[in-house]
Amino acid sequence: MNMPSDKARALPLGALYIDGEWRNAEDGGTIAVINPSTEEQLATLSAATANDVAAAVVAARAQVDGGPWSRLSGAERGKLLWRLADLVDANRENLAFLEAIDIGRPYFEPYTFEIPLVADTFRHFAGWADKIVGQTFNLPDFAGRPRHSYTLRQPLGVIAAITPWNAPTMIASWKLATALAAGNTVVLKPAEDASLSTIRLVQLAEEAGFPPGVINLVTGTGSIAGDALVRHAGIDKISFTGSPEVGRTISAIASQSFKKVSLELGGKSPQIMRQDADLDLAIGGAAISFFANQGQTCACGSRLFVHRSLANEVTQRLVEAARAIRVGDPFAPDTQMGTLINAAQMRRVTGYVEKGIDEGAKLIAGGSRLAQPGFFFQPTIFLGSNDMTIAREEIFGPVATIIPFEDDEEALRLANDTNYGLTSVVWTRDLAAANHYARSLRAGSVWINAWGPPHPALPWLGVKTSGLGEELGLSGLLANTAEKTVSMVA
């Protein structure tokens, strides 16, 4: 695959986008963007104040409350979303470059997977924009008079979309596409560690012709810009992807004014490798799940339960696979794994590795930072048990734990013994066993003999600590609407 051209390596200006204008923060505040591959400053972002956030909410409110956007038909909203998808395709190299350099992930990952999925997401929900309908009811007369009752599906209003740093472009598209297709307006707040591709995406939305105020962008810190956005009375729903700790805080604040929320809060996802698994398929798939995006994915299948009869072979082959992974410059053609996002994440991952060793887990691959500039960490595998901290808590790094099991009953018990429930993977040739696991695993999604990102047609949700509410799919679209009942009596 070709690396990005010189033209595709352009960095966007790090300004706020409010009511159709690019501007600096009210007080001129900025945040330095650090390149995680070099630990050097890459760019500068505007750091939105509470007043900047308020201006963005006012602009969004004006469009949804009688502005030109509120008068567009669903088909017209769909055309704008489709136009944005075309622009994403045309700027695929630039968007992939920005995500790779901002996060430190290999360029081929966003170029091959996430950016095409961004375009697919906008197109999928463009098709839904004119198909959001209510229901009619054939009810008995009311007080002796004919009654006609029906429901309307209407936009919620202004959506606060708060995105994480690990897959910023893709997750921004999830929140934007569903909210806009349903007729809402959006104030988008990307993670301060990875805002560049989101800024570029908003530039493309402006080019696509979305009216001023429909999409607003406020970059900055969570403690100032994020907090002001969550607390603003003009917000009707908060859509957040991030940590359980921040999710709990957002939920508590939102409950005070009864705002709607959707929260996707990570996972500690199990993979189950049964005795009848196709090992060539399963081992390659498991390794991808462990180490894609340096293990910095919410759906990372970092708990691998292996049938005891396969444990030795699987362990040996996974260790070989981990040691063969080429870690380095995200733009080197042979790089397979890049860097952690920042110094804090390096300390977090290192701390969990030390904790695993202290608790008696056997380190069988990796476990150390690379001796070079950048936040590079070796692909790491432990042999351990399900009660260890490394198997209980989300590490968000390239660290996996192999845990043997005896039979399906034990595998299910261990897989479900977690505070999380985002996704899960089963490797088996047995269709009956696959169906049994699919029904019994307590997770929002189950993969059989594969692992990958969600398709926009499918709902994406978690249970337990992994979240609340739905994104994507029809249920994710309707979650951005309010249903209103109308009864007419003649």
Summary of the structure (lengths in Angstrom):
residues: 490
radius of gyration: 23.3
end to end distance: 67.4
largest distance: 83.3
contacts: 1804
relative contact order: 0.14
helix: 42%
strand: 22%
